[in-house]
Every structure is written in structure tokens, then in C-alpha cells.
């Protein structure tokens, strides 16, 4: 196959899996469904490796134009794919981690009646995620952007017979539409000023001749709003904890390793634009830092194991966004890569716990599982240590570099470093709180569940082992500069991304020797968080019963379990909109419009509404006729104006 054929085949492979299992999966044996669903993403991973090899050998970025989407005077939009170093990193994560999660799902979902439908949705998600990162312009990216939103909605509400799970999927869908509005408005402004939506051309235009500071600030903030929706950053993060309603492998794939990183990818892909908007970069950095801290605080309040990991994801994505706001885009991408390993391992490890306990998610009904599930405990512990940033695990290298940039980069400050460090301290605390409540102490498992505790089958445990290994070794491909100087080695990850993103350097007057001190402080803070969790939860301290109200206090907060934002939105926005429509518009404005000289337009509107309502018969044949009549009208208009 040619390079162009490989590039086009890359997203089509999982799409083919979606079509086969979606159309015929219910009539196929489960073994065939699983083989198709896992084999095609695995083949896509092989294709990605082939394309990556060409780039790594010094080849130019790869492009493939499928067709011309739109063309007018002075504007042309291509449906085109682009594969460069940034795309390669994302495709390796999507297809590599994605394949592992598909394999894990074979065992996890083995007894589910929607087995084929589940794998069809999972393949559909991988297809749209690949379209998102392969798109050469904002429009193709937006197709994937909306597609992963659709797939996320389907997978979060996968068990649709449960109304609460369906509502969680709908919430994720609606909240993401708010972010998408920012994305689209930014795209319109970019097109207006640059005359193009192609990423390379957009970056080149804004680098060479940026418009006014106010315009750049507006475009940057609108793009950030789009990123906030997909990447669960404040104030659009409220969908992420509810998204845990879906099957646990869905949480690992969509809400840890891939979809929630789409916002980070957007920022990195438009790095040239953001570097020309320093004020917007400051907003990005601080919003990322505050999200990291907020997510860590909310993680402390959770008793649901999956929601602890959800808020942890929100917090870690915040650190990636903060890195992008500091101009350290390659550092943000590196943390994205290492995070994919250990957070997927944590979610799938949590899935192994839930699998052993018959679906129980409340840590107050766990305890003592390290003795019964030693393998699951081992991989969960390794991934937790990586997340906490302890050396020499993967999270240490990527998170330490972000904290260093927060202190030393041009847009950094000691205050921003303090925010990131506080989030890291709380991360160590709430993650070891989860470990002590889940795996240590007296067993609080119900008698019924205790009889069925078991380690996961091979399809699940093998995936956990691979992810745990990645959590250990992945950091060594991105050693920071002072480590490279000390050891006389290179950093393949940063070298690979350098032609596209470069690597941020400390501002003048800041010595790399200070990084040693900050590194030791970061490790000390992580150890302090672990120690504090052990003092409160790990040395035989009683754990709150699941049906008891938590006492007030820092370590065991009282109240909303992180739903403060939901309460605010419901109390202020939703109720205000209800009052405005019900009390003001319905009782005040509409009667006024229906009276006097305005009665005729109101009556006309009602008449037209009733007439058009009659067209909505539910008759498919009638709809086809309407469509044909519309097509004839459009063609007739076109012929008349040729």
C-alpha cells in the first residue's frame, strides 16, 4: 500500500468494525464480535506504527486529500488528512491504548446482553477520534469533535434502561454543546481574519501578522471554551463525574486516555496562534492551574472509586492545559502520553475491583481487598505511584516538568507553581485515601459479594500488566534537559515533536539548578500527601459507614460530594431561565403580542405552526416526497441562475 492509502485506511479500519458489528453483530458469535472489534483497532495501530516510522526516519509530514468539500471565490475547503509528529503521538495513544481497552472489554463485558452494540460504539468512537486528530483543518477536526461527542453519549448511556445513566449521557452531550459554541465562533473569527481554516496556514498567518490584541484575546478565549467542554475544565467540567455511569472500560478510553485530551490537542495544534496571543495564554495557564486544584479538592470528597478517578482526570488535564498556557506544548503532550498509561491502568484496575465485587463502587463497602486481589492491588498501586509523581515512574518526569515550567517559563510565576504543587499534594492524598479504603483495613464487603471475589480473567489482567509496565517506563522517553545533560542522553519524545512544537525554555535569569530543589519539593509534597492519607485511613482508623453522614472537616468534608457546581447552575441559570420564560415571557410578553395591532402576526404564526405541524406525520414515504420536492426546487433555482 502507498503512504496515502495507509493514511486513508487508518480511520476506516475501526469504522468498518463499527459497521460490521453494528449491522450483523447480534447474529454473530461473541468470539467473532470480539475478534473484529479488537482486531481492526490493532491493525490501525500497526498502520500508525508504519506511518510513524516514516516520520521518525526524517520524512516530511504526510497528507491525503479526499475531496474538495467547498469552493467559492477566494475560499476552498478540502476534506483532507494530515499526519505529522503531533498527530502521530495522538494516533499511537488512540490506537495503542484503545486496542488494549478493547481487549480488556472482551472479559469485562462478556455477560452483557448488549455485547455487540457495545463494541460497535467503541469502534465508532475510535473512528471519530482518529478523524479529530487527523483532520488538516478546523472543519474536518470538528466532524471528529462532534462524532466523539455522539459516541460518548451512546457509551455513557449504554445501559439506557436505567434513567439515571441515560440522563448522564444527555448531560455530557448538552454541556459539550456549550463548549462547541466557543469552538465554532473561534473558527468563524479565524476564517474572517486569516481567510483559511487549514491548521498550518492559520498558525503561519497569526504568527506573521496577528490582528489586534483584543481580537487575539477573543479568539484564544473562545478556543479555550471549546477545549473546556471536551477536556472537562472549569466551568464545563460538570459532565465528567456523571460520565462514570457508563461501563468502566468506557471511562478508561474516553474519559481518561483519549476524548478528554482533545482540548489539549486543540491547543497544541494551534500553538502558533496562541503564541501570538500572550494575554490569552495567561488565561489558559491559570484556568488550567485552577482546574487542577479544583479537581484535586473535589477528589478528596468522593466515596465512589470511579468518581475519585474522574476528578483526578479533570485535575491532570488541568496540568496539561496549564503547560500549554505556558507555551510548553510539548510538555503538555508528554503528560498526555504518560497519563494515558497510568490513568487507563487505574480505571481498568477499578474495573477489576468492580468486576470482583459484582459492580460495587462505594469504597465504604470495600476494604481488605489486597489479600484477596493481590494482582489487582499491585497494578493499581504502581499506577497510583506514577500518578502521584514519584520517581522513577512515568508521572514523575512529565508532571515535574510542568511544575518546573510553571515556575520558570516566561508566563510562569511562583503563584502558579504553588497552585500546581497544591494540586499534586492533594492528588497523593486522595489517591492513597482510595488505596487504603479499598485494599487495606477490615473488610466491609457484603457477605454476598465476599463469596464471589476473584482476580480478573487473562484478557483483563494481561492488559493491566501492559499498562502498569507503561506507567513505569514511559517517562524515560521524555527526560528534562538537566537530566539529559547530567546523564548524557537524549529525549526522543521532545526531539520528535521539536519540528512542530519546539520545547519551552526557562526565562532569562532562571537557572536549571533550581529545578533540583523544586523536584525535591514536589517529591516531598507527594510523600507528605501519602503520609497524611496513611495517618487518617491507613493505620486502622475507622472508615465511615456507607449509610452515615460524613462529618465536616478538611479530610472528610460534609456536603455535596462535588455537586456544588451543579447546584449553582440549577439554582441560578436553570431556575432563572424557567422564571424568565414562565413569568416574564409567557405571562407578560406573549399576551401583549397577542393583543391589539400585534394580534395578526401572532395569529399568523400560530396558523403556520399548525399547518407545518400537519407535515410531521411520521410517514417515511411522505418525508421522502418532501425531500424530492425540495431537491427539485433547488435544482430548478440553480438552472434558472446559470
C-alpha positions in Angstrom: 0.0 0.0 0.0 1.1 3.6 -0.7 1.6 6.1 2.1 -1.6 7.9 1.1 -3.6 4.6 1.2 -2.3 3.8 4.6 -3.3 7.3 5.9 -6.8 6.9 4.5 -7.1 3.3 5.8 -6.2 4.4 9.3 -9.6 5.8 10.4 -11.5 3.5 8.1 -10.4 0.3 9.9 -12.4 1.0 13.1 -15.3 2.4 11.0 -15.5 -1.0 9.3 -15.6 -2.7 12.7 -18.5 -0.4 13.7 -20.5 -1.2 10.5 -20.0 -5.0 10.8 -20.8 -5.3 14.5 -23.5 -2.7 14.3 -25.3 -4.3 11.4 -24.6 -8.0 12.0 -23.1 -8.4 15.5 -26.3 -9.5 17.1 -26.3 -12.6 14.8 -22.5 -13.3 15.1 -20.9 -15.4 17.8 -19.4 -13.4 20.6 -15.9 -14.6 19.7 -16.3 -13.2 16.2 -17.6 -9.9 17.5 -14.7 -9.5 19.9 -12.2 -10.5 17.2 -13.5 -7.9 14.8 -13.8 -5.2 17.4 -10.2 -5.8 18.8 -8.5 -6.8 15.6 -9.3 -3.7 13.5 -8.1 -1.1 16.1 -5.0 -3.4 16.5 -4.5 -3.2 12.7 -4.9 0.6 12.9 -2.2 0.6 15.5 0.1 -1.3 13.1 -0.7 1.2 10.3 0.1 4.1 12.8 3.5 2.5 13.5 4.2 2.3 9.8 3.4 6.0 9.3 5.3 6.9 12.5 8.3 5.1 11.2 8.3 7.3 8.1 8.2 10.4 10.2 10.8 9.2 12.6 13.2 8.5 9.8 13.1 12.1 8.8 10.3 12.1 6.4 8.1 15.1 5.7 4.5 15.2 7.2 2.1 13.1 5.3 -1.1 14.5 3.6 -4.0 13.0 1.8 -6.9 15.0 0.2 -10.1 13.0 -0.1 -12.2 15.6 -2.0 -12.9 19.3 -2.2 -15.6 20.0 0.4 -16.5 23.5 -0.6 -15.1 26.1 -3.1 -16.1 29.7 -3.7 -14.3 32.8 -4.9 -11.2 33.2 -2.7 -12.0 30.2 -0.5 -11.5 26.4 -0.8 -12.1 23.8 1.9 -10.6 20.3 1.4 -11.6 17.2 3.2 -8.0 16.3 3.9 -5.9 14.3 6.4 -2.6 15.4 7.9 -0.1 13.3 9.7 2.8 15.0 11.5 4.6 14.4 14.8 1.7 15.7 17.0 -0.8 13.6 15.1 1.5 10.6 15.3 1.6 10.9 19.2 -2.2 11.1 19.4 -2.8 8.2 16.9 -0.4 6.0 18.8 -2.2 6.7 22.1 -5.7 6.3 20.5 -5.0 3.1 18.7 -2.5 1.6 21.2 -4.3 2.3 24.4 -7.6 1.9 22.6 -6.7 -1.6 21.4 -5.8 -2.7 25.0 -9.1 -1.4 26.3 -11.0 -3.3 23.6 -9.2 -6.5 24.6 -9.9 -5.8 28.3 -13.6 -5.3 27.4 -13.9 -8.8 26.0 -13.7 -10.2 29.5 -15.4 -7.3 31.3 -18.5 -7.2 29.1 -18.7 -11.0 28.4 -22.1 -11.4 30.0 -23.7 -8.2 28.9 -26.7 -8.6 26.6 -25.5 -5.6 24.6 -22.1 -7.1 23.8 -22.1 -6.4 20.0 -23.7 -2.9 20.4 -21.0 -2.0 23.0 -18.1 -2.9 20.7 -19.8 -1.2 17.7 -20.0 2.0 19.7 -16.4 1.6 20.9 -15.1 1.2 17.3 -17.2 4.2 16.3 -15.5 6.3 19.0 -12.1 5.3 17.8 -13.0 6.2 14.2 -14.2 9.7 15.2 -11.2 10.3 17.5 -8.9 9.5 14.6 -10.8 11.8 12.3 -10.4 14.5 15.0 -6.7 14.3 15.2 -6.0 13.6 11.5 -8.0 16.5 10.2 -5.9 19.1 8.4 -8.3 21.9 9.1 -10.8 23.0 11.7 -13.8 21.7 9.8 -12.6 18.1 9.5 -11.5 18.3 13.1 -15.0 19.5 14.0 -16.5 16.4 12.3 -14.5 14.2 14.6 -15.1 16.6 17.6 -18.8 16.2 17.2 -18.5 12.5 16.4 -16.7 11.6 19.6 -19.4 13.6 21.5 -22.0 11.4 19.9 -20.1 8.2 20.7 -19.5 9.4 24.2 -23.3 10.0 24.6 -24.0 6.5 23.4 -21.4 4.8 25.6 -22.2 6.8 28.8 -25.9 6.0 28.4 -25.1 2.4 27.2 -27.3 0.9 29.8 -30.2 3.0 28.6 -32.9 1.2 30.6 -31.6 3.0 33.7 -33.0 6.5 33.5 -30.1 7.9 35.6 -27.5 6.6 33.1 -29.4 8.0 30.2 -29.6 11.4 31.9 -25.8 11.3 32.5 -25.2 10.7 28.8 -27.6 13.6 27.9 -25.9 15.9 30.4 -22.5 15.2 28.8 -24.0 15.9 25.4 -25.6 19.2 26.4 -22.6 20.6 28.3 -20.3 19.8 25.4 -22.6 21.8 23.1 -21.7 24.9 25.2 -18.0 24.3 24.5 -18.7 23.6 20.9 -20.3 27.1 20.5 -17.0 28.6 21.5 -15.2 26.4 19.0 -17.4 27.5 16.2 -17.3 31.2 17.0 -13.5 31.0 17.1 -13.5 29.2 13.7 -15.6 32.0 12.2 -13.2 34.6 13.5 -10.2 32.7 12.3 -11.7 32.4 8.8 -12.6 36.1 8.8 -9.1 37.2 9.6 -6.9 34.5 8.1 -9.1 33.6 5.2 -8.4 29.9 5.8 -9.2 27.1 8.3 -6.1 25.0 7.5 -4.0 24.5 10.6 -0.6 25.2 9.0 -1.9 28.3 7.2 -3.7 29.5 10.3 -0.6 29.2 12.5 1.6 30.9 9.8 -0.9 33.8 9.4 -1.2 34.6 13.1 2.5 34.2 13.7 3.4 36.6 10.9 0.6 39.2 11.2 -1.7 38.9 14.2 -4.7 41.2 14.4 -5.4 43.4 17.4 -4.7 42.3 20.9 -8.4 42.3 21.7 -9.2 40.1 18.7 -6.4 37.6 19.6 -7.7 37.5 23.2 -11.2 36.8 21.9 -10.2 34.0 19.6 -7.9 32.5 22.2 -10.7 32.5 24.9 -13.3 31.1 22.5 -10.9 28.2 21.6 -10.3 27.7 25.3 -14.1 27.4 25.9 -14.2 24.7 23.2 -11.3 22.9 25.0 -13.0 23.3 28.3 -16.1 21.4 27.1 -14.2 18.4 25.7 -11.5 18.3 28.3 -13.7 18.9 31.4 -12.1 22.1 32.6 -14.0 24.5 34.9 -16.7 25.7 34.5 -17.7 23.0 31.9 -16.4 20.0 33.9 -19.7 19.0 35.4 -20.4 16.3 32.9 -17.3 14.2 33.7 -18.2 12.7 37.1 -21.7 11.7 35.8 -20.0 10.1 32.8 -18.9 7.3 35.1 -22.4 5.9 34.6 -21.0 4.0 31.5 -19.1 0.8 31.6 -15.7 1.2 33.3 -13.7 0.5 30.1 -15.5 3.4 28.5 -14.2 5.6 31.4 -10.7 4.4 30.7 -10.9 5.0 26.9 -13.0 8.1 26.6 -12.6 9.9 29.9 -9.0 9.2 30.7 -6.9 8.4 27.7 -8.4 10.0 24.6 -11.5 12.2 24.3 -10.8 14.4 27.3 -7.4 15.1 25.9 -9.0 16.6 22.7 -8.9 20.1 24.2 -5.2 19.8 24.9 -4.6 18.6 21.3 -6.6 21.6 20.0 -4.4 24.0 22.0 -1.2 22.3 20.8 -2.4 22.1 17.2 -3.0 25.9 17.1 0.2 26.6 19.1 1.3 29.3 16.6 -2.0 31.2 17.1 -1.7 31.0 20.9 1.9 32.1 20.9 0.8 35.3 19.2 -1.8 35.9 21.9 0.2 36.2 25.2 -2.8 37.5 27.1 -4.9 34.5 26.1 -2.1 32.2 27.1 -2.1 33.7 30.6 -5.9 32.9 30.8 -5.2 29.3 29.6 -2.4 28.8 32.1 -4.4 30.0 35.1 -7.6 28.3 34.1 -5.7 25.0 33.8 -4.0 25.5 37.2 -7.3 26.3 38.9 -8.9 23.3 37.3 -6.1 21.1 38.5 -6.6 22.4 42.1 -10.4 22.3 41.9 -10.4 18.7 40.6 -8.0 17.6 43.4 -10.1 19.2 46.1 -13.2 17.5 44.8 -11.4 14.2 44.5 -10.9 14.3 48.3 -14.7 14.4 48.9 -15.6 11.3 46.9 -16.5 7.8 48.2 -17.2 6.4 44.7 -14.0 4.9 43.4 -14.6 5.8 39.8 -15.5 9.3 40.6 -12.3 9.7 42.5 -10.5 8.8 39.3 -12.9 11.1 37.3 -11.9 14.2 39.4 -8.3 13.1 39.2 -8.6 13.1 35.4 -10.0 16.6 35.5 -7.1 17.7 37.6 -4.4 16.1 35.4 -5.9 17.5 32.2 -5.8 20.9 34.1 -2.0 20.5 34.4 -1.7 19.7 30.7 -3.7 22.8 29.8 -1.5 24.8 32.2 1.6 23.6 30.4 0.0 24.7 27.1 -0.7 28.1 28.5 2.9 28.5 29.5 4.0 27.8 25.9 5.3 24.3 26.9 3.0 22.5 24.4 5.4 19.5 24.1 5.4 19.1 27.8 1.6 19.1 27.9 1.7 16.4 25.2 4.2 14.4 27.1 2.0 14.4 30.2 -0.9 13.5 28.0 1.0 10.4 26.8 2.2 9.2 30.2 -1.2 9.9 31.8 -2.8 7.7 29.2 -0.9 4.7 30.6 -1.4 5.2 34.3 -4.9 6.6 34.3 -6.2 3.8 31.9 -4.5 1.4 34.3 -6.3 2.9 37.3 -9.7 2.9 35.6 -9.3 -0.7 34.4 -7.9 -1.6 37.9 -11.0 -0.1 39.4 -13.0 -2.1 36.8 -11.3 -5.3 38.1 -12.4 -4.4 41.7 -16.0 -3.7 40.5 -15.9 -7.0 38.5 -14.9 -8.9 41.6 -17.5 -7.2 43.8 -20.4 -7.5 41.5 -20.5 -3.9 40.5 -20.0 -2.2 43.9 -18.4 1.2 43.5 -18.6 2.7 47.1 -15.2 2.5 48.8 -17.0 2.4 52.2 -18.2 -1.1 51.2 -14.7 -2.4 50.3 -11.6 -2.8 52.5 -9.1 -5.6 52.9 -9.0 -6.5 49.2 -5.2 -6.5 48.9 -5.3 -10.0 50.4 -8.0 -11.3 48.0 -6.9 -9.4 44.9 -3.1 -9.1 45.1 -2.5 -8.7 41.3 -5.1 -6.0 41.0 -3.7 -4.3 44.0 -0.2 -4.4 42.6 -1.0 -2.8 39.3 -3.3 -0.2 40.9 -0.5 0.7 43.3 2.0 1.1 40.5 -0.3 3.4 38.5 -1.1 5.4 41.7 2.6 6.0 42.4 3.0 7.1 38.8 0.1 9.5 39.1 1.5 10.9 42.4 4.7 11.7 40.5 7.2 9.6 42.5 10.5 8.7 40.8 11.3 6.9 38.6 7.8 6.3 37.4 6.3 8.0 34.3 4.3 10.6 36.0 7.3 11.9 37.8 9.1 13.1 34.7 6.0 14.6 32.9 4.4 16.3 36.0 7.7 17.6 37.4 8.5 19.3 34.0 5.1 21.0 34.1 5.7 22.3 37.6 9.2 23.5 36.6 7.6 25.4 33.6 5.0 26.9 36.0 7.9 28.4 38.0 10.5 29.1 35.2 8.7 29.7 31.9 8.1 33.2 30.5 4.4 33.2 31.6 5.0 31.3 34.9 5.2 32.6 38.4 5.7 31.2 42.0 1.9 31.5 42.5 1.1 29.3 39.5 3.7 26.8 40.7 2.1 26.9 44.1 -1.3 26.1 42.7 0.0 23.2 40.7 2.0 21.9 43.7 -1.0 22.1 45.9 -3.0 20.0 43.4 -0.1 17.5 43.3 -0.1 17.2 47.1 -3.9 16.6 47.2 -3.5 14.1 44.4 -1.2 11.9 46.5 -3.6 12.3 49.5 -6.9 11.3 47.8 -5.3 8.5 45.7 -3.8 6.8 48.8 -7.0 7.5 50.7 -8.7 5.4 47.9 -6.0 2.7 48.2 -6.3 2.4 52.0 -10.1 2.4 51.9 -10.3 -0.1 49.1 -7.4 -2.5 49.7 -6.5 -2.2 53.4 -8.2 -2.4 56.8 -11.1 -4.6 57.8 -13.3 -5.9 55.0 -16.6 -4.1 54.7 -17.6 -6.2 51.7 -21.1 -7.6 51.8 -21.4 -11.3 52.6 -22.9 -12.0 49.2 -20.2 -10.2 47.3 -17.4 -11.7 49.5 -18.2 -15.2 48.2 -17.5 -14.2 44.6 -14.3 -12.1 44.9 -11.9 -13.2 42.2 -9.0 -11.8 40.1 -9.8 -10.7 36.6 -9.5 -13.2 33.7 -6.5 -13.3 31.4 -7.9 -10.9 28.8 -8.2 -8.2 31.6 -5.1 -9.0 33.7 -2.8 -9.0 30.7 -3.9 -5.5 29.7 -3.5 -4.3 33.2 0.1 -5.7 33.2 1.0 -3.9 30.0 -0.4 -0.6 31.2 1.4 -0.9 34.5 4.6 -1.6 32.7 4.0 1.6 30.6 3.4 3.5 33.8 6.9 2.5 34.9 8.9 3.1 31.7 7.1 5.6 29.6 8.7 8.6 31.4 12.2 7.8 30.2 11.5 8.9 26.6 11.0 12.5 27.9 13.8 13.3 30.3 14.0 17.0 31.1 17.0 19.0 29.9 19.0 19.0 33.1 18.6 15.2 33.4 19.8 14.8 29.8 22.8 16.9 30.5 23.7 15.0 33.6 23.3 11.6 32.0 24.5 12.4 28.5 21.3 11.1 26.8 18.6 12.5 24.6 14.9 12.8 25.0 13.3 11.1 22.0 9.8 12.4 22.7 10.8 16.1 22.7 13.2 15.6 19.8 10.4 14.1 17.8 8.0 17.0 18.5 10.6 19.7 18.2 10.0 20.5 14.4 6.3 21.1 15.1 6.0 22.4 18.7 9.6 23.1 19.9 10.3 23.0 23.6 9.8 25.9 26.0 13.0 27.2 27.8 13.2 28.9 31.2 13.0 32.7 31.1 16.3 34.7 31.4 17.8 34.7 34.9 16.3 31.3 36.0 18.9 28.6 36.4 18.2 25.0 35.8 19.9 24.2 39.1 16.7 25.5 40.8 14.9 22.6 39.2 16.7 20.2 41.5 15.3 22.0 44.5 11.8 22.2 43.0 11.9 18.5 42.1 12.8 17.6 45.7 9.9 19.8 47.0 7.5 18.0 44.6 8.6 14.6 45.8 8.4 15.7 49.4 4.8 17.1 48.9 3.8 13.7 47.3 5.2 11.8 50.2 3.5 14.2 52.7 0.2 13.5 51.0 0.7 9.8 51.2 1.7 10.1 54.9 -1.3 12.1 55.7 -3.6 9.6 54.0 -2.0 6.8 56.0 -2.4 8.7 59.3 -6.1 9.2 58.6 -7.1 6.0 56.7 -4.2 3.5 56.8 -3.4 2.6 60.3 -6.5 1.0 61.5 -8.6 4.2 61.7 -12.3 3.5 61.4 -13.9 4.2 58.0 -17.2 5.9 57.8 -20.1 3.6 57.1 -21.7 3.9 53.7 -25.1 5.0 55.1 -23.7 7.5 57.6 -23.4 11.3 57.0 -19.8 12.4 56.8 -18.6 14.9 59.5 -17.4 18.3 58.5 -13.7 18.9 58.1 -10.9 19.1 55.6 -10.2 15.4 55.4 -13.8 14.2 55.3 -15.9 17.1 54.0 -19.6 17.4 54.6 -22.0 18.2 51.8 -22.3 17.9 48.1 -19.6 15.4 47.1 -18.6 17.8 44.4 -22.0 18.8 43.1 -21.7 22.4 44.2 -21.3 23.5 40.6 -24.5 21.6 39.6 -26.4 23.2 42.4 -25.2 26.6 41.3 -26.1 26.0 37.7 -29.5 24.7 38.7 -30.2 27.4 41.2 -29.0 30.3 39.2 -29.1 29.5 35.4 -31.8 26.9 35.1 -34.3 28.4 37.5 -33.7 31.9 36.2 -34.3 30.7 32.6 -37.5 29.0 33.9 -38.7 32.2 35.7 -37.9 34.3 32.6 -39.8 32.0 30.2 -42.7 31.3 32.5 -43.3 34.5 34.4 -42.0 37.2 32.1 -42.3 35.9 28.5 -45.4 33.6 28.9 -47.4 35.9 31.2 -46.1 39.3 30.1 -44.7 39.4 26.6 -46.9 36.8 24.8 -50.2 38.3 25.9 -49.0 41.7 24.8 -48.0 40.4 21.4 -51.4 38.7 21.0 -53.3 41.9 21.8 -54.1 44.9 19.6 -52.3 45.6 16.4 -49.9 42.7 17.0 -52.7 40.1 17.0 -52.5 39.4 13.3 -48.8 38.4 13.3 -49.4 36.2 16.4 -52.4 34.5 14.8 -50.4 34.1 11.6 -47.6 32.4 13.4 -50.0 30.0 15.2 -51.6 29.2 11.9 -48.3 28.5 10.2 -47.2 26.4 13.1 -50.4 24.3 12.9 -50.0 23.9 9.2 -46.4 22.8 9.3 -47.2 20.5 12.2 -49.5 18.5 9.9 -46.5 17.7 7.8 -44.9 15.8 10.7 -46.9 12.6 10.2 -44.2 10.1 11.0 -44.8 8.7 7.5 -41.4 7.9 5.9 -42.8 7.9 2.4 -44.1 11.5 2.9 -40.8 12.7 4.1 -39.1 11.2 1.0 -41.5 13.1 -1.2 -40.8 16.4 0.7 -37.1 15.8 0.2 -37.5 15.2 -3.5 -39.7 18.3 -3.9 -37.1 20.3 -2.1 -34.3 18.9 -4.3 -36.3 19.7 -7.5 -36.8 23.3 -6.2 -33.1 23.7 -5.5 -32.1 22.3 -8.9 -34.7 24.5 -10.6 -33.3 27.6 -8.9 -29.8 26.6 -9.9 -30.7 26.1 -13.6 -32.5 29.4 -13.7 -29.5 31.2 -12.4 -26.8 29.6 -14.6 
